[in-house]
């Protein structure tokens, strides 16, 4: 039985297909899925609002007042933040934009909390 | 009888190939490729050199037995059952494709293509086996890197086989099964 020893067109085709599959898989795993990303707003530990962060065309602005302090929340496509607040420490505003599952912004004075949750979860890093 | 003589000759050749395969397998477990490519257990499958050569030289059944025996022997040397089962999963898938492509009248795909496909399927088989082991599909995140490594290592391991086959004359028509 004699095997073909010279590289042929089919070999290069096979190699090309495998490399393309590998690249597609890489792109697929590193793409940030914005599917079912939502933010929950809590006041005094009780859920008062649930905002879906996907497919938002125009930024949504909301205001919450509690215990004498007011927070303004802005929700855009895929992210949410406390835009401004009248609390002295501004911890909530300094948190900035929340866009990943598990991120939290809390205002200690008004007992407001925003928490981001989602279904699809990409791994954060690879350790070899 | 010719048939019996041939059979004995092929068996002896297979035994030598098995020892070679075993030694190459143990050797390439010692090469620390993990420093270059951060995948645990990544290897240049040097043992595939022997398997491919065996497919041509002693026939497909004996090559399958060499592959199986090598896996068992490496387990006896290392004591790692998990590695054996995962290795078996990879070798099984890889061997099926290589055996199918080493058919007598096949001259579209060269040894390099067979080697690349064998290496890729070996990796895929190992990932499938390890995903069954840990009951999770996170292991498949390694797949793109392993496929790219498989292409390179497939080409590298096909080279010795091509050189060997070019210089020897195995054009005798054995009864290859």
Interface residues (C-beta under 8 A of the other chain):
Chain A: X1 X2 X3 X4 X5 X6 X7 X8 X10 X11 X14 X15 X18 X19 X21 X22 X23 X25 X26 X29 X123 X126 X127 X128
Chain B: X34 X38 X39 X40 X56 X102 X104 X106 X107 X108 X109 X110 X111 X112 X113 X114 X116 X117 X120 X138 X141 X143 X144 X145 X147 X148 X150 X151 X155 X162 X165 X166 X170 X171 X173 X174 X176
